[in-house]
Amino acid sequence: ISGLHMARGLALEFVSRLEYIRPGVHLADGQNGHYADVLFDDASRVAFLLIDFYRYDKATQRVAELAKRRGHEVHIVADDYCLWAHKITDRVFNLPTSTGLYWHSTAAISALLNLLVNDVIRQLGKVVPKRIDMVLQAQNILENVDLKSMGFNSARYIHTVYQAMSMAFADRDFYYGSPYVGPAEPVRGLMSKEYARQPAKQIRGVRND
C-alpha cells in the first residue's frame, strides 16, 4: 500500500487497520529511495493499492507502471480528475474530492478504505477476532515494559517486542485453538491487565527463554 505526501496519512491508517486483521500488509512509502522490497517480492500473488489525488505524484505513477510490468495486481484509489491511473489498470476507484470549499476533501477516499477493511474482515471470518485478541494481548504485556527508554527500534526494543509477541502467539496456540471448534476460549482472562503482568516479568533483555 502506498500513498505519498498528502495521501500518506490515508495509506498509513489503512495499513494500520489491515495489519490488525491479516498478515502480509506493507506500507511502501518510497522513503528509502526505492520500492525494491515490494516490487521484487517473489510471493505467488502481490497486490499494490496506491492512493493519489491532485496534485498527482510522479513517484506513485512510476511505481504503478513498474508493478504492472512485474505482473503484480495494481489497484488505484484516486480523485475523479485523475487520468493517468486508467492508462495502467482498470482497477481504479475514482472518488469525488471537490466540496466547493477552498481545500479539497478526502472524506470519500477515507470512507472507501474503511469499507475495504470491513470487506476483508467479512472475507476472513472468525479468524479476525482471534488475531486482534492476540495483538491486544501483546500490547497489554508491553504496557508493563519501558519501551521508550530502550530507544525506538534498538536491538533491545526489537528483542522485547519479539518476546511479547512470542508469548501471545504461544497463548493463542495453547488456549485459543480453532475458532470453528469448541470449547470457548478464556478470552477475558487472557486479555486482563493482571494476567499481562505475569508474562511481562518473564521478558529477558539479553536472551530468549
C-alpha positions as CSV (number, residue, x, y, z in Angstrom):
1,I,0.0,0.0,0.0
2,S,1.4,3.3,-1.0
3,G,0.4,7.0,-0.7
4,L,2.9,9.8,-0.8
5,H,2.8,13.3,0.6
6,M,-0.8,14.3,1.4
7,A,-2.0,10.8,0.6
8,R,0.5,9.2,3.1
9,G,-1.9,9.7,6.1
10,L,-4.6,7.8,4.4
11,A,-2.2,5.0,3.4
12,L,-0.8,4.7,6.9
13,E,-4.2,4.5,8.6
14,F,-5.3,1.8,6.0
15,V,-2.2,-0.2,6.6
16,S,-2.5,0.1,10.4
17,R,-6.0,-1.3,10.3
18,L,-5.2,-4.1,7.9
19,E,-2.2,-5.2,10.0
20,Y,-4.5,-5.9,12.9
21,I,-6.6,-8.3,10.9
22,R,-4.3,-10.0,8.4
23,P,-0.6,-10.7,7.7
24,G,1.4,-9.7,4.6
25,V,0.5,-6.0,4.6
26,H,3.3,-3.4,4.0
27,L,3.5,0.4,3.7
28,A,5.6,1.2,0.7
29,D,6.2,4.9,1.1
30,G,9.4,5.1,-1.0
31,Q,11.3,6.9,1.7
32,N,14.2,4.6,1.2
33,G,14.5,5.9,-2.4
34,H,13.1,2.7,-4.0
35,Y,10.3,0.2,-3.8
36,A,12.5,-2.9,-4.2
37,D,11.2,-4.6,-1.0
38,V,7.7,-4.9,-2.6
39,L,8.4,-4.7,-6.3
40,F,10.6,-7.7,-6.2
41,D,8.6,-9.7,-3.8
42,D,8.5,-13.3,-5.1
43,A,5.2,-14.2,-3.5
44,S,2.8,-16.0,-5.8
45,R,0.4,-13.0,-5.6
46,V,1.3,-9.4,-4.9
47,A,-1.3,-6.7,-4.9
48,F,-0.5,-3.0,-4.9
49,L,-3.0,-0.4,-3.7
50,L,-1.9,3.1,-4.5
51,I,-3.6,6.3,-3.3
52,D,-3.2,9.5,-5.3
53,F,-5.1,12.8,-5.8
54,Y,-4.4,16.3,-7.1
55,R,-1.6,17.3,-7.2
56,Y,-0.6,13.9,-8.5
57,D,2.7,12.4,-7.5
58,K,5.0,11.2,-10.3
59,A,6.6,8.6,-8.0
60,T,3.2,7.0,-7.4
61,Q,2.8,6.8,-11.2
62,R,6.2,5.3,-11.7
63,V,5.7,2.6,-9.1
64,A,2.3,1.7,-10.6
65,E,4.0,1.2,-14.0
66,L,6.8,-0.9,-12.5
67,A,4.4,-3.0,-10.6
68,K,2.3,-3.7,-13.7
69,R,5.5,-4.7,-15.6
70,R,6.4,-7.1,-12.9
71,G,3.0,-8.8,-13.3
72,H,1.6,-7.6,-9.9
73,E,-2.0,-6.6,-9.4
74,V,-2.4,-2.8,-9.3
75,H,-5.4,-1.1,-7.7
76,I,-5.6,2.7,-7.6
77,V,-7.7,5.0,-5.4
78,A,-7.8,8.5,-6.8
79,D,-9.9,11.6,-7.2
80,D,-12.3,11.9,-10.2
81,Y,-9.9,14.1,-12.1
82,C,-7.2,11.5,-12.3
83,L,-6.4,10.4,-15.8
84,W,-3.1,8.6,-15.5
85,A,-4.5,5.7,-13.5
86,H,-6.7,4.3,-16.2
87,K,-3.7,4.0,-18.5
88,I,-2.2,1.4,-16.2
89,T,-5.1,-0.6,-14.8
90,D,-8.9,-1.0,-14.9
91,R,-9.0,-1.4,-11.2
92,V,-9.5,2.2,-10.4
93,F,-11.7,3.8,-7.8
94,N,-12.4,7.4,-8.8
95,L,-13.9,9.4,-5.9
96,P,-15.2,13.0,-5.6
97,T,-12.9,15.3,-3.6
98,S,-14.4,18.7,-4.6
99,T,-16.5,20.3,-1.9
100,G,-16.9,23.9,-3.1
101,L,-14.6,24.9,-0.3
102,Y,-11.1,26.3,-0.6
103,W,-9.5,22.9,0.1
104,H,-10.5,19.6,-1.3
105,S,-11.8,16.8,0.9
106,T,-10.6,13.2,1.1
107,A,-13.6,12.0,3.1
108,A,-14.9,9.8,0.3
109,I,-11.5,8.1,0.0
110,S,-11.4,7.5,3.7
111,A,-14.9,6.1,3.6
112,L,-13.9,3.7,0.8
113,L,-10.8,2.5,2.6
114,N,-13.0,1.8,5.7
115,L,-15.4,-0.2,3.5
116,L,-12.5,-2.2,2.1
117,V,-11.2,-3.0,5.6
118,N,-14.7,-4.2,6.6
119,D,-14.9,-6.4,3.5
120,V,-11.5,-8.0,4.3
121,I,-12.9,-8.8,7.8
122,R,-16.0,-10.3,6.3
123,Q,-14.0,-12.4,3.9
124,L,-11.6,-13.7,6.6
125,G,-14.5,-14.5,9.0
126,K,-13.9,-15.8,12.5
127,V,-10.1,-15.8,12.4
128,V,-10.1,-12.0,12.7
129,P,-11.2,-11.6,16.3
130,K,-8.6,-14.2,17.3
131,R,-5.8,-12.3,15.6
132,I,-7.0,-9.0,17.2
133,D,-7.2,-10.6,20.6
134,M,-3.6,-11.8,20.2
135,V,-2.3,-8.4,19.2
136,L,-4.1,-6.7,22.1
137,Q,-2.7,-9.3,24.5
138,A,0.8,-8.5,23.3
139,Q,0.1,-4.8,23.8
140,N,-1.1,-5.4,27.4
141,I,2.2,-7.3,28.1
142,L,4.2,-4.4,26.7
143,E,2.4,-1.8,28.9
144,N,4.5,-3.3,31.7
145,V,7.8,-2.6,30.0
146,D,9.5,0.8,29.5
147,L,10.0,0.6,25.7
148,K,10.7,4.3,25.4
149,S,13.9,4.1,27.5
150,M,15.2,1.4,25.1
151,G,15.1,3.7,22.0
152,F,12.8,3.0,19.1
153,N,13.9,0.0,17.0
154,S,17.0,-0.6,19.1
155,A,18.2,-4.2,19.5
156,R,16.7,-4.4,23.0
157,Y,13.5,-2.8,21.8
158,I,13.0,-5.3,19.0
159,H,14.0,-8.2,21.2
160,T,11.4,-7.2,23.8
161,V,8.6,-6.7,21.4
162,Y,9.5,-10.1,19.8
163,Q,9.3,-11.8,23.2
164,A,5.9,-10.3,24.0
165,M,4.6,-11.3,20.6
166,S,6.0,-14.8,21.1
167,M,4.2,-15.2,24.4
168,A,0.9,-14.0,22.9
169,F,1.4,-16.5,20.0
170,A,2.1,-19.3,22.5
171,D,-1.1,-18.5,24.3
172,R,-3.0,-18.4,21.0
173,D,-1.8,-21.9,20.1
174,F,-2.5,-23.3,23.6
175,Y,-5.7,-21.6,24.6
176,Y,-7.4,-20.1,21.6
177,G,-7.4,-23.2,19.4
178,S,-9.6,-23.3,16.3
179,P,-12.2,-20.5,16.0
180,Y,-14.6,-23.1,14.4
181,V,-14.4,-25.7,17.1
182,G,-15.4,-25.5,20.8
183,P,-14.9,-25.1,23.7
184,A,-15.0,-21.3,24.0
185,E,-11.6,-19.7,24.7
186,P,-10.9,-18.0,28.1
187,V,-10.5,-14.6,26.4
188,R,-11.5,-12.5,29.4
189,G,-8.6,-13.9,31.4
190,L,-6.1,-13.7,28.6
191,M,-7.0,-10.1,27.9
192,S,-6.8,-8.9,31.5
193,K,-4.2,-6.4,32.7
194,E,-3.5,-8.6,35.7
195,Y,-2.6,-11.6,33.5
196,A,-0.4,-9.5,31.3
197,R,1.9,-8.7,34.2
198,Q,2.8,-12.3,34.6
199,P,4.5,-12.9,31.1
200,A,5.9,-9.3,31.3
201,K,8.1,-10.5,34.2
202,Q,9.5,-13.3,32.1
203,I,10.9,-11.0,29.4
204,R,14.7,-11.1,29.4
205,G,16.7,-8.3,27.8
206,V,19.7,-10.5,26.7
207,R,18.3,-13.9,25.8
208,N,15.2,-15.8,24.8
209,D,14.0,-18.4,27.2
